[in-house]
Amino acid sequence: MMTNPNRTFLPPVVTQTTEQQWYLIDATGQRLGRLSAAIAMILRGKNKPTFTPHLDTGDFVIVINADKVAVTGRKSTQKVYKRHSGRPGGMKEESYDKLMKRLPQRILEHAVRGMLPKNRLGRQLFTKLKVYAGGTHPHAAQQPQILTLSTIPGVKN
């Protein structure tokens, strides 16, 4: 029996929940943008042959040492993160350096969130990202596989 190439591939419901892996990535010395792109690809499941754009076929990602992530050029002094409280005059601006000292994991979370879909699926995928500033994490029971960027297909290091 031949399948129609114009039909959307739908993986069975069983594989959507049972094949979710946990990966551990060490951010020490990694470039922020390249690391974020690789993490977003794993969260979406684009590294799997069963990738479906409208379904959650991705994996969980644990990132340690987020405080040791690197940026190129003068981004450390010139890059500005903005947030708004929703109140009049509630705009807050913070440079990369200050945010790195205060909440280093927020920088990586912000970069990855911008690479995910801006809808309900993207919000669901973002919950599968766990970022920690130090070298320890509380997810040892999930037995995460250690992952380097060079082992992910389609990612340049």
N, CA, C and O atoms as a DFTB+ gen file, in Angstrom:
628 C
 N C O
     1  1       0.840      -1.171       0.000
     2  2       0.000       0.000       0.000
     3  2       0.888       1.238       0.000
     4  3       1.827       1.324       0.791
     5  1       0.610       2.174      -0.855
     6  2       1.418       3.374      -0.971
     7  2       0.790       4.505      -0.167
     8  3      -0.428       4.681      -0.185
     9  1       1.619       5.272       0.537
    10  2       1.092       6.397       1.303
    11  2       1.112       7.658       0.457
    12  3       1.952       7.820      -0.427
    13  1       0.197       8.521       0.738
    14  2       0.101       9.785       0.019
    15  2       1.158      10.747       0.547
    16  3       1.144      11.040       1.742
    17  1       2.068      11.251      -0.273
    18  2       3.123      12.149       0.224
    19  2       2.598      13.520       0.645
    20  3       3.316      14.276       1.300
    21  1       1.357      13.854       0.282
    22  2       0.793      15.151       0.656
    23  2       0.065      15.132       1.986
    24  3      -0.404      16.171       2.449
    25  1      -0.035      13.976       2.600
    26  2      -0.696      13.890       3.901
    27  2       0.285      14.225       5.013
    28  3       1.473      13.916       4.919
    29  1      -0.209      14.848       6.044
    30  2       0.613      15.182       7.199
    31  2       0.871      13.924       8.016
    32  3      -0.051      13.165       8.317
    33  1       2.127      13.714       8.371
    34  2       2.485      12.566       9.190
    35  2       1.991      12.781      10.615
    36  3       2.265      13.824      11.209
    37  1       1.280      11.830      11.162
    38  2       0.828      11.891      12.546
    39  2       1.401      10.703      13.295
    40  3       1.012       9.565      13.034
    41  1       2.312      10.943      14.213
    42  2       2.852       9.821      14.984
    43  2       1.773       9.280      15.912
    44  3       0.899      10.035      16.339
    45  1       1.814       7.993      16.233
    46  2       0.841       7.434      17.165
    47  2       0.910       8.146      18.511
    48  3       1.965       8.648      18.899
    49  1      -0.203       8.189      19.215
    50  2      -0.275       8.887      20.499
    51  2       0.684       8.259      21.500
    52  3       1.211       8.956      22.367
    53  1       0.919       6.960      21.395
    54  2       1.807       6.268      22.328
    55  2       3.226       6.817      22.223
    56  3       3.881       7.013      23.247
    57  1       3.711       7.068      21.017
    58  2       5.088       7.529      20.851
    59  2       5.267       8.971      21.299
    60  3       6.389       9.376      21.603
    61  1       4.200       9.758      21.349
    62  2       4.312      11.149      21.765
    63  2       4.702      11.263      23.238
    64  3       5.397      12.203      23.625
    65  1       4.263      10.321      24.052
    66  2       4.528      10.427      25.482
    67  2       5.641       9.503      25.956
    68  3       6.339       9.840      26.912
    69  1       5.831       8.354      25.323
    70  2       6.788       7.386      25.842
    71  2       8.206       7.621      25.361
    72  3       9.150       7.191      26.023
    73  1       8.390       8.289      24.232
    74  2       9.726       8.443      23.693
    75  2      10.383       9.765      24.065
    76  3      11.327      10.188      23.398
    77  1       9.915      10.411      25.093
    78  2      10.524      11.674      25.492
    79  2      11.746      11.391      26.360
    80  3      11.645      10.786      27.428
    81  1      12.894      11.839      25.881
    82  2      14.164      11.645      26.569
    83  2      14.483      12.882      27.407
    84  3      13.879      13.940      27.232
    85  1      15.425      12.730      28.303
    86  2      15.967      13.850      29.074
    87  2      17.423      14.019      28.652
    88  3      18.186      13.053      28.644
    89  1      17.802      15.236      28.305
    90  2      19.171      15.523      27.882
    91  2      19.789      16.544      28.821
    92  3      19.106      17.452      29.294
    93  1      21.076      16.399      29.089
    94  2      21.829      17.315      29.932
    95  2      22.869      18.011      29.062
    96  3      23.675      17.359      28.398
    97  1      22.842      19.342      29.075
    98  2      23.783      20.133      28.289
    99  2      24.554      21.042      29.225
   100  3      23.965      21.731      30.058
   101  1      25.878      21.043      29.088
   102  2      26.730      21.941      29.860
   103  2      27.003      23.187      29.013
   104  3      27.554      23.091      27.916
   105  1      26.613      24.355      29.530
   106  2      26.723      25.607      28.763
   107  2      28.075      26.281      28.909
   108  3      28.256      27.383      28.390
   109  1      29.012      25.681      29.579
   110  2      30.307      26.312      29.815
   111  2      31.013      26.611      28.501
   112  3      31.320      25.702      27.729
   113  1      31.268      27.895      28.252
   114  2      31.999      28.324      27.077
   115  2      31.227      28.274      25.772
   116  3      31.789      28.590      24.724
   117  1      29.964      27.888      25.798
   118  2      29.168      27.815      24.574
   119  2      28.646      29.194      24.197
   120  3      28.401      30.026      25.070
   121  1      28.476      29.441      22.905
   122  2      27.908      30.701      22.428
   123  2      26.406      30.695      22.676
   124  3      25.738      29.685      22.454
   125  1      25.885      31.813      23.134
   126  2      24.482      31.914      23.537
   127  2      23.530      31.565      22.392
   128  3      22.620      30.759      22.581
   129  1      23.717      32.143      21.233
   130  2      22.794      31.930      20.127
   131  2      22.816      30.522      19.577
   132  3      21.762      29.940      19.318
   133  1      23.996      29.968      19.397
   134  2      24.102      28.608      18.860
   135  2      23.553      27.588      19.845
   136  3      22.890      26.630      19.449
   137  1      23.830      27.794      21.126
   138  2      23.311      26.897      22.152
   139  2      21.789      26.974      22.203
   140  3      21.115      25.948      22.296
   141  1      21.246      28.192      22.142
   142  2      19.793      28.371      22.199
   143  2      19.106      27.726      21.015
   144  3      18.047      27.117      21.169
   145  1      19.693      27.850      19.831
   146  2      19.113      27.245      18.634
   147  2      19.080      25.722      18.750
   148  3      18.103      25.085      18.357
   149  1      20.147      25.146      19.290
   150  2      20.197      23.693      19.453
   151  2      19.171      23.223      20.475
   152  3      18.515      22.201      20.275
   153  1      19.032      23.964      21.568
   154  2      18.067      23.600      22.605
   155  2      16.644      23.694      22.059
   156  3      15.827      22.806      22.305
   157  1      16.342      24.764      21.320
   158  2      15.005      24.932      20.748
   159  2      14.683      23.800      19.770
   160  3      13.543      23.341      19.698
   161  1      15.688      23.357      19.024
   162  2      15.471      22.272      18.079
   163  2      15.134      20.967      18.809
   164  3      14.271      20.211      18.363
   165  1      15.810      20.707      19.922
   166  2      15.535      19.497      20.699
   167  2      14.162      19.591      21.365
   168  3      13.417      18.611      21.386
   169  1      13.825      20.758      21.906
   170  2      12.523      20.934      22.551
   171  2      11.375      20.717      21.574
   172  3      10.353      20.136      21.940
   173  1      11.532      21.178      20.333
   174  2      10.488      20.998      19.318
   175  2      10.453      19.579      18.779
   176  3       9.412      19.130      18.302
   177  1      11.575      18.861      18.846
   178  2      11.640      17.510      18.311
   179  2      12.081      17.468      16.874
   180  3      11.871      16.467      16.189
   181  1      12.696      18.553      16.396
   182  2      13.119      18.616      14.993
   183  2      14.292      17.689      14.697
   184  3      14.614      17.465      13.530
   185  1      14.924      17.157      15.706
   186  2      16.029      16.228      15.498
   187  2      15.543      14.785      15.364
   188  3      16.358      13.869      15.246
   189  1      14.232      14.574      15.380
   190  2      13.664      13.226      15.283
   191  2      12.982      13.028      13.939
   192  3      12.497      13.992      13.346
   193  1      12.937      11.803      13.455
   194  2      12.225      11.562      12.196
   195  2      10.711      11.667      12.340
   196  3      10.007      11.770      11.336
   197  1      10.196      11.642      13.565
   198  2       8.750      11.731      13.791
   199  2       8.295      13.161      14.057
   200  3       7.208      13.363      14.599
   201  1       9.098      14.159      13.690
   202  2       8.730      15.557      13.939
   203  2       7.419      15.904      13.247
   204  3       7.229      15.631      12.062
   205  1       6.527      16.507      14.007
   206  2       5.255      17.000      13.488
   207  2       5.093      18.420      13.994
   208  3       5.144      18.634      15.206
   209  1       4.898      19.410      13.116
   210  2       4.917      20.809      13.538
   211  2       3.877      21.187      14.584
   212  3       4.128      22.065      15.410
   213  1       2.720      20.544      14.566
   214  2       1.655      20.958      15.473
   215  2       1.525      20.088      16.714
   216  3       0.570      20.242      17.475
   217  1       2.479      19.166      16.934
   218  2       2.444      18.291      18.103
   219  2       3.734      18.434      18.907
   220  3       4.775      18.838      18.389
   221  1       3.630      18.091      20.175
   222  2       4.797      18.103      21.050
   223  2       5.512      16.761      20.927
   224  3       5.151      15.800      21.607
   225  1       6.517      16.694      20.068
   226  2       7.289      15.462      19.897
   227  2       8.712      15.636      20.416
   228  3       9.574      14.797      20.153
   229  1       8.966      16.719      21.151
   230  2      10.304      17.035      21.623
   231  2      10.669      16.358      22.913
   232  3       9.899      15.572      23.464
   233  1      11.856      16.673      23.393
   234  2      12.412      16.070      24.595
   235  2      12.643      17.130      25.669
   236  3      12.542      18.329      25.409
   237  1      12.951      16.672      26.863
   238  2      13.284      17.558      27.972
   239  2      14.760      17.922      27.893
   240  3      15.586      17.097      27.502
   241  1      15.093      19.150      28.262
   242  2      16.482      19.604      28.226
   243  2      16.823      20.239      29.572
   244  3      16.107      21.112      30.064
   245  1      17.928      19.786      30.154
   246  2      18.467      20.365      31.382
   247  2      19.762      21.070      30.997
   248  3      20.636      20.467      30.375
   249  1      19.886      22.331      31.359
   250  2      21.102      23.088      31.055
   251  2      21.747      23.479      32.379
   252  3      21.110      24.092      33.236
   253  1      23.011      23.119      32.535
   254  2      23.746      23.507      33.739
   255  2      24.823      24.521      33.358
   256  3      25.173      24.661      32.186
   257  1      25.336      25.213      34.348
   258  2      26.373      26.237      34.180
   259  2      25.935      27.347      33.226
   260  3      26.707      27.774      32.368
   261  1      24.713      27.805      33.375
   262  2      24.199      28.890      32.533
   263  2      24.945      30.189      32.797
   264  3      24.937      31.087      31.955
   265  1      25.582      30.300      33.942
   266  2      26.340      31.511      34.256
   267  2      27.669      31.572      33.510
   268  3      28.362      32.587      33.570
   269  1      28.036      30.499      32.807
   270  2      29.305      30.470      32.070
   271  2      29.098      30.516      30.558
   272  3      30.021      30.215      29.802
   273  1      27.899      30.891      30.108
   274  2      27.628      30.994      28.685
   275  2      28.351      32.225      28.137
   276  3      28.507      33.221      28.842
   277  1      28.789      32.154      26.883
   278  2      29.591      33.232      26.304
   279  2      28.806      33.976      25.230
   280  3      27.949      33.404      24.556
   281  1      29.114      35.248      25.087
   282  2      28.584      36.058      23.989
   283  2      29.771      36.685      23.265
   284  3      30.836      36.876      23.851
   285  1      29.579      37.000      21.994
   286  2      30.666      37.551      21.196
   287  2      30.537      39.066      21.099
   288  3      29.493      39.642      21.404
   289  1      31.602      39.679      20.675
   290  2      31.590      41.130      20.455
   291  2      31.382      41.914      21.733
   292  3      31.884      41.542      22.794
   293  1      30.628      43.020      21.621
   294  2      30.377      43.883      22.768
   295  2      28.981      43.695      23.344
   296  3      28.437      44.594      23.984
   297  1      28.406      42.518      23.110
   298  2      27.062      42.266      23.610
   299  2      26.983      42.336      25.130
   300  3      25.946      42.707      25.679
   301  1      28.056      41.988      25.804
   302  2      28.008      41.986      27.270
   303  2      27.768      43.379      27.844
   304  3      27.227      43.508      28.942
   305  1      28.159      44.410      27.124
   306  2      27.920      45.773      27.618
   307  2      26.788      46.471      26.884
   308  3      26.157      47.367      27.445
   309  1      26.512      46.080      25.635
   310  2      25.527      46.806      24.837
   311  2      24.151      46.152      24.793
   312  3      23.159      46.845      24.568
   313  1      24.061      44.848      24.998
   314  2      22.768      44.159      24.902
   315  2      21.889      44.547      26.080
   316  3      22.339      44.546      27.226
   317  1      20.626      44.880      25.796
   318  2      19.694      45.336      26.826
   319  2      18.457      44.451      26.810
   320  3      17.873      44.201      25.755
   321  1      18.063      43.979      27.985
   322  2      16.842      43.197      28.150
   323  2      15.766      44.115      28.723
   324  3      15.998      44.826      29.700
   325  1      14.585      44.090      28.103
   326  2      13.495      44.967      28.529
   327  2      12.325      44.134      29.005
   328  3      12.061      43.048      28.489
   329  1      11.623      44.665      30.006
   330  2      10.380      44.048      30.466
   331  2       9.460      45.163      30.922
   332  3       9.914      46.253      31.271
   333  1       8.175      44.889      30.917
   334  2       7.196      45.911      31.277
   335  2       6.234      45.325      32.284
   336  3       5.766      44.197      32.130
   337  1       5.940      46.102      33.323
   338  2       5.061      45.627      34.380
   339  2       3.596      45.700      33.983
   340  3       2.749      45.078      34.623
   341  1       3.286      46.460      32.927
   342  2       1.897      46.640      32.528
   343  2       1.290      47.910      33.085
   344  3       0.174      48.283      32.723
   345  1       2.010      48.566      33.952
   346  2       1.556      49.825      34.537
   347  2       2.158      50.994      33.758
   348  3       3.188      50.826      33.105
   349  1       1.544      52.160      33.813
   350  2       2.152      53.319      33.139
   351  2       3.541      53.616      33.703
   352  3       3.720      53.703      34.918
   353  1       4.507      53.769      32.822
   354  2       5.878      54.020      33.253
   355  2       6.559      52.798      33.806
   356  3       7.549      52.922      34.526
   357  1       6.052      51.603      33.489
   358  2       6.571      50.369      34.077
   359  2       7.656      49.684      33.267
   360  3       7.928      48.504      33.490
   361  1       8.281      50.385      32.337
   362  2       9.344      49.789      31.513
   363  2      10.626      49.677      32.330
   364  3      11.096      50.658      32.906
   365  1      11.177      48.483      32.371
   366  2      12.452      48.240      33.063
   367  2      13.466      47.779      32.034
   368  3      13.165      46.927      31.197
   369  1      14.648      48.329      32.089
   370  2      15.733      47.927      31.202
   371  2      16.913      47.458      32.043
   372  3      17.213      48.022      33.095
   373  1      17.576      46.410      31.553
   374  2      18.712      45.850      32.280
   375  2      19.730      45.349      31.267
   376  3      19.367      44.677      30.302
   377  1      20.987      45.665      31.477
   378  2      22.028      45.231      30.547
   379  2      22.340      43.749      30.761
   380  3      21.967      43.156      31.773
   381  1      23.026      43.176      29.790
   382  2      23.412      41.769      29.850
   383  2      24.245      41.490      31.095
   384  3      24.008      40.507      31.796
   385  1      25.223      42.357      31.372
   386  2      26.104      42.146      32.523
   387  2      25.334      42.115      33.838
   388  3      25.556      41.241      34.676
   389  1      24.422      43.080      34.014
   390  2      23.663      43.142      35.264
   391  2      22.724      41.956      35.410
   392  3      22.582      41.403      36.500
   393  1      22.082      41.563      34.314
   394  2      21.190      40.411      34.376
   395  2      21.969      39.124      34.613
   396  3      21.485      38.220      35.293
   397  1      23.171      39.039      34.055
   398  2      24.006      37.857      34.262
   399  2      24.407      37.724      35.730
   400  3      24.487      36.612      36.251
   401  1      24.656      38.840      36.393
   402  2      24.999      38.795      37.819
   403  2      23.782      38.456      38.668
   404  3      23.897      37.759      39.676
   405  1      22.611      38.949      38.260
   406  2      21.396      38.780      39.058
   407  2      20.717      37.432      38.815
   408  3      20.481      36.680      39.760
   409  1      20.402      37.120      37.555
   410  2      19.708      35.879      37.200
   411  2      20.307      35.298      35.908
   412  3      19.748      35.511      34.832
   413  1      21.421      34.577      35.992
   414  2      22.077      34.097      34.762
   415  2      21.226      33.125      33.955
   416  3      21.375      33.052      32.736
   417  1      20.342      32.379      34.602
   418  2      19.527      31.432      33.853
   419  2      18.469      32.134      33.001
   420  3      18.011      31.562      32.012
   421  1      18.073      33.345      33.353
   422  2      17.039      34.065      32.611
   423  2      17.516      34.422      31.203
   424  3      16.702      34.494      30.282
   425  1      18.818      34.646      31.020
   426  2      19.352      35.007      29.705
   427  2      19.146      33.862      28.717
   428  3      18.687      34.083      27.596
   429  1      19.480      32.654      29.123
   430  2      19.312      31.500      28.248
   431  2      17.834      31.193      28.019
   432  3      17.441      30.843      26.906
   433  1      17.020      31.320      29.053
   434  2      15.581      31.092      28.909
   435  2      14.976      32.081      27.913
   436  3      14.150      31.702      27.083
   437  1      15.381      33.335      27.995
   438  2      14.868      34.375      27.103
   439  2      15.243      34.079      25.656
   440  3      14.424      34.259      24.754
   441  1      16.472      33.627      25.427
   442  2      16.932      33.329      24.077
   443  2      16.190      32.127      23.488
   444  3      15.815      32.142      22.316
   445  1      15.980      31.096      24.294
   446  2      15.290      29.901      23.801
   447  2      13.818      30.199      23.567
   448  3      13.250      29.749      22.571
   449  1      13.193      30.946      24.461
   450  2      11.769      31.266      24.315
   451  2      11.508      32.019      23.007
   452  3      10.471      31.822      22.372
   453  1      12.440      32.874      22.610
   454  2      12.281      33.606      21.364
   455  2      12.377      32.733      20.129
   456  3      11.959      33.148      19.048
   457  1      12.924      31.521      20.270
   458  2      13.071      30.618      19.131
   459  2      11.977      29.573      19.065
   460  3      11.965      28.753      18.147
   461  1      11.060      29.584      20.014
   462  2       9.948      28.641      20.022
   463  2       8.712      29.308      19.413
   464  3       8.666      30.534      19.310
   465  1       7.715      28.524      19.009
   466  2       6.488      29.114      18.461
   467  2       5.798      30.013      19.474
   468  3       5.826      29.754      20.677
   469  1       5.178      31.071      18.969
   470  2       4.493      32.031      19.846
   471  2       3.025      31.652      19.959
   472  3       2.156      32.406      19.520
   473  1       2.741      30.503      20.536
   474  2       1.371      30.034      20.707
   475  2       1.326      29.060      21.887
   476  3       2.281      28.953      22.657
   477  1       0.200      28.355      22.014
   478  2       0.011      27.433      23.127
   479  2       1.058      26.323      23.111
   480  3       1.543      25.916      24.166
   481  1       1.406      25.835      21.936
   482  2       2.407      24.784      21.830
   483  2       3.773      25.274      22.308
   484  3       4.483      24.548      23.003
   485  1       4.142      26.498      21.940
   486  2       5.413      27.050      22.379
   487  2       5.502      27.190      23.887
   488  3       6.549      26.930      24.480
   489  1       4.405      27.600      24.506
   490  2       4.392      27.709      25.971
   491  2       4.516      26.342      26.620
   492  3       5.164      26.206      27.658
   493  1       3.905      25.331      26.022
   494  2       4.009      23.976      26.548
   495  2       5.437      23.444      26.393
   496  3       5.964      22.797      27.298
   497  1       6.053      23.720      25.250
   498  2       7.423      23.267      25.015
   499  2       8.401      23.934      25.974
   500  3       9.364      23.311      26.422
   501  1       8.150      25.202      26.288
   502  2       9.070      25.929      27.162
   503  2       9.115      25.338      28.567
   504  3      10.126      25.465      29.258
   505  1       8.034      24.695      28.995
   506  2       8.029      24.090      30.332
   507  2       8.965      22.888      30.410
   508  3       9.274      22.426      31.508
   509  1       9.423      22.369      29.267
   510  2      10.321      21.223      29.252
   511  2      11.786      21.633      29.309
   512  3      12.673      20.783      29.231
   513  1      12.044      22.930      29.444
   514  2      13.408      23.438      29.572
   515  2      13.693      23.727      31.038
   516  3      12.928      24.438      31.690
   517  1      14.774      23.187      31.556
   518  2      15.194      23.400      32.942
   519  2      16.608      23.980      32.900
   520  3      17.539      23.322      32.437
   521  1      16.765      25.216      33.385
   522  2      18.058      25.902      33.321
   523  2      18.534      26.186      34.740
   524  3      17.768      26.662      35.578
   525  1      19.813      25.889      35.003
   526  2      20.403      26.107      36.317
   527  2      21.726      26.848      36.166
   528  3      22.518      26.555      35.270
   529  1      21.952      27.807      37.050
   530  2      23.153      28.636      36.977
   531  2      24.396      27.843      37.356
   532  3      25.456      28.044      36.764
   533  1      24.290      26.959      38.318
   534  2      25.444      26.192      38.773
   535  2      25.593      24.867      38.051
   536  3      24.955      24.623      37.027
   537  1      26.441      24.020      38.599
   538  2      26.734      22.740      37.978
   539  2      25.898      21.586      38.484
   540  3      26.107      20.450      38.059
   541  1      24.952      21.843      39.383
   542  2      24.111      20.774      39.909
   543  2      22.666      20.966      39.470
   544  3      22.235      22.078      39.166
   545  1      21.933      19.868      39.442
   546  2      20.517      19.909      39.079
   547  2      19.784      18.813      39.843
   548  3      20.395      17.808      40.206
   549  1      18.467      18.985      40.098
   550  2      17.714      17.997      40.875
   551  2      17.033      16.921      40.015
   552  3      16.066      16.308      40.467
   553  1      17.507      16.683      38.807
   554  2      16.828      15.757      37.903
   555  2      17.630      14.476      37.667
   556  3      17.553      13.894      36.585
   557  1      18.385      14.040      38.647
   558  2      19.204      12.834      38.482
   559  2      18.338      11.586      38.328
   560  3      18.757      10.629      37.677
   561  1      17.142      11.575      38.911
   562  2      16.257      10.414      38.824
   563  2      15.794      10.151      37.394
   564  3      15.443       9.018      37.065
   565  1      15.785      11.171      36.542
   566  2      15.366      10.994      35.153
   567  2      16.483      10.420      34.275
   568  3      16.253      10.123      33.103
   569  1      17.672      10.264      34.823
   570  2      18.836       9.720      34.127
   571  2      19.055      10.402      32.772
   572  3      18.950       9.760      31.727
   573  1      19.362      11.720      32.793
   574  2      19.533      12.436      31.530
   575  2      20.798      12.001      30.796
   576  3      21.817      11.694      31.413
   577  1      20.713      11.982      29.472
   578  2      21.867      11.672      28.650
   579  2      22.672      12.944      28.461
   580  3      22.111      14.000      28.170
   581  1      23.986      12.851      28.626
   582  2      24.850      14.012      28.427
   583  2      24.961      14.255      26.927
   584  3      25.241      13.341      26.152
   585  1      24.736      15.507      26.536
   586  2      24.672      15.852      25.122
   587  2      25.637      16.989      24.845
   588  3      25.695      17.961      25.598
   589  1      26.390      16.868      23.770
   590  2      27.238      17.956      23.316
   591  2      26.668      18.467      22.001
   592  3      25.994      17.725      21.287
   593  1      26.930      19.716      21.678
   594  2      26.350      20.307      20.478
   595  2      26.840      19.631      19.215
   596  3      26.126      19.611      18.212
   597  1      28.040      19.079      19.239
   598  2      28.573      18.441      18.034
   599  2      27.846      17.141      17.704
   600  3      27.930      16.664      16.572
   601  1      27.125      16.551      18.680
   602  2      26.408      15.313      18.420
   603  2      25.005      15.524      17.881
   604  3      24.348      14.562      17.486
   605  1      24.532      16.768      17.856
   606  2      23.194      17.058      17.343
   607  2      23.296      17.300      15.847
   608  3      24.041      18.183      15.421
   609  1      22.564      16.539      15.036
   610  2      22.663      16.761      13.594
   611  2      22.099      18.114      13.191
   612  3      21.052      18.532      13.684
   613  1      22.800      18.793      12.295
   614  2      22.336      20.068      11.796
   615  2      22.770      21.261      12.623
   616  3      22.370      22.387      12.326
   617  1      23.574      21.049      13.649
   618  2      24.028      22.144      14.508
   619  2      25.526      22.327      14.329
   620  3      26.303      21.381      14.461
   621  1      25.913      23.546      14.031
   622  2      27.338      23.887      13.932
   623  2      27.829      24.298      15.291
   624  3      27.100      24.944      16.043
   625  1      29.044      23.939      15.622
   626  2      29.581      24.291      16.925
   627  2      30.424      25.524      16.894
   628  3      30.946      25.942      17.927
